[in-house]
Amino acid sequence: MARYGMLIDTTKCIGCYACRTACQRQNDLLPAESFIKFHEFERGTYPHVTIEHVPTQCMHCVDAPCQAVCPTGATYTTEDGIVCVDHGRCIGCKYCMAACPYQARVVNEETGAVDKCRFCTVSALDGTEMCTCVTACPTGVRTFGDLDDPNSEISQKIAELNAQPIDGDLTKSKVFYVR
């Protein structure tokens, strides 16, 4: 069984928001809703200053704090390690939002349910294209794949680039960063 994850190479990110826009369209999100958030950091000293763009999203944690606090079991982890939300069971209590150290949850203004990145799970299950954010990126910032397959592109890149979860081993994140 695969254990899916993502690599985000911020050294390639130009801050164009193509991943965010594609994700919003794929998931029918309102303009104010987004599963991908951007953080910008100034790096260097004058006159050699650059801006680092760091896109963040649900980290699909092994020890998902959001799942631990969900009173209805609406937040669950699939066999593939993808943290998902059963919208029919979500009561909109927002405990998951408070528990998430990455602030990766958003409230659907129409339904009141809380939602998040799901690695485009629906597309994966029916065999169509995976992770719209990956395919939309013009600079190849994102790599998606099976973390348990040592021959997969993502596993090889994580090893080669020494990619790490953004907050260390805080939640055993399945999203790795090159910064």
C-alpha positions as CSV (number, residue, x, y, z in Angstrom):
1,M,0.0,0.0,0.0
2,A,1.3,3.4,-0.9
3,R,1.9,6.2,1.7
4,Y,1.5,9.4,-0.2
5,G,3.4,12.6,0.4
6,M,4.6,15.8,-1.2
7,L,7.9,17.6,-1.7
8,I,7.9,21.4,-2.0
9,D,11.1,23.0,-3.2
10,T,10.8,26.7,-2.2
11,T,14.1,27.5,-4.0
12,K,12.1,27.1,-7.2
13,C,8.9,28.9,-6.1
14,I,8.3,32.3,-7.8
15,G,5.1,33.1,-5.9
16,C,2.8,33.0,-8.9
17,Y,0.0,31.4,-7.0
18,A,-0.8,29.0,-9.9
19,C,-1.0,26.1,-7.4
20,R,-3.4,27.9,-5.2
21,T,-5.6,29.0,-8.1
22,A,-5.7,25.5,-9.6
23,C,-6.5,24.0,-6.2
24,Q,-9.4,26.5,-5.7
25,R,-10.8,25.7,-9.1
26,Q,-10.4,21.9,-8.6
27,N,-12.2,22.0,-5.2
28,D,-14.8,24.6,-6.1
29,L,-13.6,26.9,-3.3
30,L,-14.8,30.4,-2.9
31,P,-12.3,33.2,-3.6
32,A,-11.7,33.8,0.1
33,E,-11.1,30.0,0.7
34,S,-7.8,28.3,0.0
35,F,-6.2,25.1,1.0
36,I,-2.8,26.6,0.1
37,K,-1.4,29.6,1.9
38,F,1.6,31.6,1.0
39,H,4.2,33.0,3.4
40,E,6.9,35.4,2.3
41,F,10.3,35.9,4.0
42,E,13.1,38.3,3.1
43,R,16.4,36.6,2.9
44,G,19.9,38.1,2.7
45,T,21.2,41.6,3.4
46,Y,21.1,44.7,1.3
47,P,21.8,44.9,-1.6
48,H,21.5,41.1,-2.0
49,V,18.0,40.6,-0.8
50,T,15.6,37.9,-2.1
51,I,12.1,36.9,-1.2
52,E,11.4,33.3,-0.3
53,H,7.9,32.1,-1.1
54,V,6.8,29.3,1.1
55,P,3.4,27.6,0.2
56,T,1.9,25.7,3.1
57,Q,-1.1,23.4,3.2
58,C,-2.3,20.4,5.2
59,M,0.7,18.3,6.1
60,H,-1.2,15.0,6.2
61,C,0.3,14.2,9.6
62,V,0.8,10.7,10.9
63,D,-0.1,12.0,14.3
64,A,-2.8,14.3,13.1
65,P,-3.8,16.6,16.0
66,C,-7.0,17.6,14.0
67,Q,-8.1,13.9,13.9
68,A,-7.5,13.4,17.6
69,V,-9.8,16.3,18.6
70,C,-12.7,15.7,16.1
71,P,-15.7,14.8,18.2
72,T,-17.6,13.1,15.3
73,G,-14.8,11.2,13.6
74,A,-15.3,13.4,10.5
75,T,-11.5,13.7,10.2
76,Y,-9.9,10.4,9.3
77,T,-6.8,9.0,7.7
78,T,-7.1,6.7,4.6
79,E,-5.0,3.6,4.2
80,D,-2.8,5.6,1.9
81,G,-2.0,8.0,4.8
82,I,-4.1,10.9,3.4
83,V,-6.0,12.9,6.1
84,C,-9.5,13.6,4.9
85,V,-12.8,15.1,6.1
86,D,-16.2,13.4,5.8
87,H,-18.3,16.5,5.1
88,G,-21.5,14.7,6.1
89,R,-20.1,14.1,9.6
90,C,-18.5,17.5,10.2
91,I,-20.6,19.7,12.5
92,G,-18.4,22.8,12.0
93,C,-17.2,22.9,15.7
94,K,-13.7,24.0,14.5
95,Y,-11.8,22.0,17.1
96,C,-9.7,20.7,14.2
97,M,-8.9,24.3,13.2
98,A,-7.7,25.1,16.7
99,A,-5.6,21.9,16.9
100,C,-3.8,22.2,13.6
101,P,-0.4,23.7,14.2
102,Y,-0.2,24.6,10.5
103,Q,-3.5,26.5,10.3
104,A,-4.3,24.4,7.3
105,R,-8.1,24.2,7.8
106,V,-10.7,26.5,6.2
107,V,-14.5,26.8,6.8
108,N,-16.7,26.3,3.7
109,E,-18.9,29.5,3.9
110,E,-21.8,27.7,2.2
111,T,-22.0,24.5,4.3
112,G,-20.2,25.5,7.5
113,A,-18.1,22.4,7.3
114,V,-14.4,22.6,7.8
115,D,-12.2,21.4,4.9
116,K,-8.6,21.1,3.8
117,C,-6.2,19.7,1.2
118,R,-6.8,16.1,0.5
119,F,-4.1,15.6,-2.1
120,C,-6.9,15.6,-4.7
121,T,-8.0,12.1,-3.3
122,V,-11.0,11.9,-5.5
123,S,-8.9,12.2,-8.6
124,A,-6.5,9.6,-7.3
125,L,-9.1,7.0,-6.6
126,D,-10.7,7.2,-10.1
127,G,-7.3,7.1,-11.8
128,T,-7.2,10.6,-13.3
129,E,-4.6,13.2,-12.9
130,M,-3.2,13.6,-9.4
131,C,-2.7,16.8,-7.4
132,T,-3.7,19.8,-9.4
133,C,-1.3,22.0,-7.5
134,V,1.6,19.8,-8.8
135,T,0.6,19.9,-12.5
136,A,-0.3,23.7,-12.4
137,C,3.2,24.8,-11.2
138,P,5.2,26.3,-14.0
139,T,8.6,25.8,-12.2
140,G,8.2,22.3,-10.9
141,V,8.1,23.2,-7.2
142,R,6.0,20.3,-6.2
143,T,6.6,16.5,-6.4
144,F,3.9,14.0,-5.3
145,G,4.3,10.3,-4.8
146,D,4.7,7.3,-2.6
147,L,7.0,7.9,0.3
148,D,7.4,4.1,0.9
149,D,8.8,3.4,-2.5
150,P,12.6,4.1,-2.4
151,N,12.6,4.3,-6.2
152,S,9.8,6.9,-6.5
153,E,10.7,10.3,-7.7
154,I,9.7,11.9,-4.4
155,S,11.8,9.5,-2.3
156,Q,14.8,10.1,-4.4
157,K,14.4,13.9,-4.3
158,I,13.9,13.9,-0.6
159,A,17.1,12.0,-0.1
160,E,19.1,14.0,-2.7
161,L,17.9,17.4,-1.5
162,N,17.8,16.6,2.2
163,A,14.2,17.8,2.3
164,Q,12.7,18.0,5.8
165,P,9.2,18.6,7.2
166,I,8.6,22.3,7.8
167,D,8.5,22.0,11.6
168,G,10.8,19.0,12.1
169,D,9.1,15.9,13.4
170,L,6.4,17.8,15.3
171,T,3.5,15.8,13.7
172,K,5.3,13.3,11.4
173,S,4.3,15.4,8.4
174,K,4.2,13.8,5.0
175,V,5.0,17.1,3.3
176,F,8.7,17.8,2.9
177,Y,10.4,21.1,2.1
178,V,13.6,22.3,0.5
179,R,14.4,25.8,1.8
